[in-house]
């Protein structure tokens, strides 16, 4: 079963930075667009950023100019550099393919990001 493994979250003050990492199975990583998602308490999961195998990126309006998604195809890893963090960025962050067409079990545990004001 395909499953993604996220890491790099933590507690940071407003204005701080974090870098998230996600390891993905090679056969998935090379085929699909990869995305970072987040889910805040009592809110639906939302797409934060995506990146194609060729490096083309998209971002949610709320993170444009602050977050940068990248991928290392040799390591089957996708990253999310988060700068100028705000309390409203507090959420559990997940990676998966975009759109999320894989079985529900592909979602990993996610990594918690908490931004204090």
C-alpha positions in Angstrom: 0.0 0.0 0.0 1.3 3.4 -0.9 1.8 5.7 2.0 3.6 9.0 2.3 5.8 10.0 5.3 5.9 13.6 6.3 8.4 15.3 8.7 9.7 18.6 9.8 6.8 20.2 11.6 7.0 21.9 15.0 6.2 24.9 17.1 7.4 28.3 15.8 6.7 31.9 16.5 4.9 34.1 14.1 7.3 35.2 11.4 9.5 32.1 11.7 10.3 29.4 9.2 10.0 25.6 8.9 11.0 23.2 6.2 8.8 20.1 5.7 9.9 17.0 3.9 7.9 14.1 2.4 9.2 10.8 1.3 7.2 9.1 -1.5 7.4 5.7 -3.2 9.5 6.1 -6.4 7.0 4.7 -8.8 4.4 7.2 -7.5 6.8 10.1 -7.3 7.9 9.9 -10.9 4.4 9.7 -12.4 2.2 12.1 -10.4 2.1 15.8 -9.6 2.9 16.1 -5.9 1.1 18.3 -3.5 1.2 19.6 0.1 -2.1 19.8 1.9 -3.1 21.0 5.3 -6.0 20.6 7.6 -6.7 22.9 10.5 -9.0 22.0 13.4 -12.6 21.8 12.3 -11.7 22.7 8.7 -11.5 20.8 5.5 -8.2 19.6 4.1 -6.9 22.1 1.5 -4.2 22.1 -1.1 -1.4 24.4 -0.2 1.0 23.9 -3.1 1.8 21.5 -5.9 4.7 20.7 -8.2 5.0 18.7 -11.4 7.8 16.3 -12.2 9.2 19.1 -14.4 9.1 21.6 -11.6 6.1 23.7 -12.4 4.5 25.0 -9.2 1.1 26.3 -8.0 0.2 27.9 -4.7 -2.8 28.7 -2.7 -3.4 32.5 -2.5 -2.9 32.4 1.2 0.7 31.2 1.0 2.0 32.8 -2.2 5.2 34.6 -1.6 5.8 32.9 1.7 5.9 29.1 0.9 8.1 27.3 -1.7 7.5 23.8 -2.9 10.4 21.8 -4.4 11.2 18.2 -5.2 14.3 16.1 -5.4 13.6 13.4 -8.0 16.7 11.4 -7.1 15.6 11.1 -3.5 11.8 10.8 -4.2 11.3 13.6 -1.8 9.2 16.8 -1.9 9.8 19.8 0.3 7.8 22.7 1.6 9.8 25.7 2.7 7.6 27.9 4.8 8.7 31.4 5.7 6.9 34.3 7.4 4.7 31.9 9.2 1.4 33.2 10.6 -0.9 31.7 13.3 -3.4 30.9 10.6 -0.9 28.5 9.1 -1.3 26.3 12.1 -2.5 22.9 10.8 -1.5 19.3 10.2 0.4 19.2 6.9 0.2 16.2 4.6 1.7 15.3 1.2 0.0 13.3 -1.5 -0.4 13.3 -5.2 -2.5 16.1 -6.8 -5.3 15.6 -7.3 -5.6 13.1 -4.4 -6.7 10.1 -6.5 -4.9 7.4 -4.5 -6.8 5.2 -2.0 -7.6 6.8 1.4 -5.0 4.7 3.0 -2.2 6.6 1.2 -2.5 9.5 3.6 0.3 9.5 6.1 0.2 10.7 9.7 1.0 14.3 8.6 3.3 16.7 10.5 1.9 19.2 12.9 2.8 22.9 12.4 1.9 25.3 15.2 2.6 29.0 14.9 2.3 31.1 18.0 1.5 34.8 17.9 
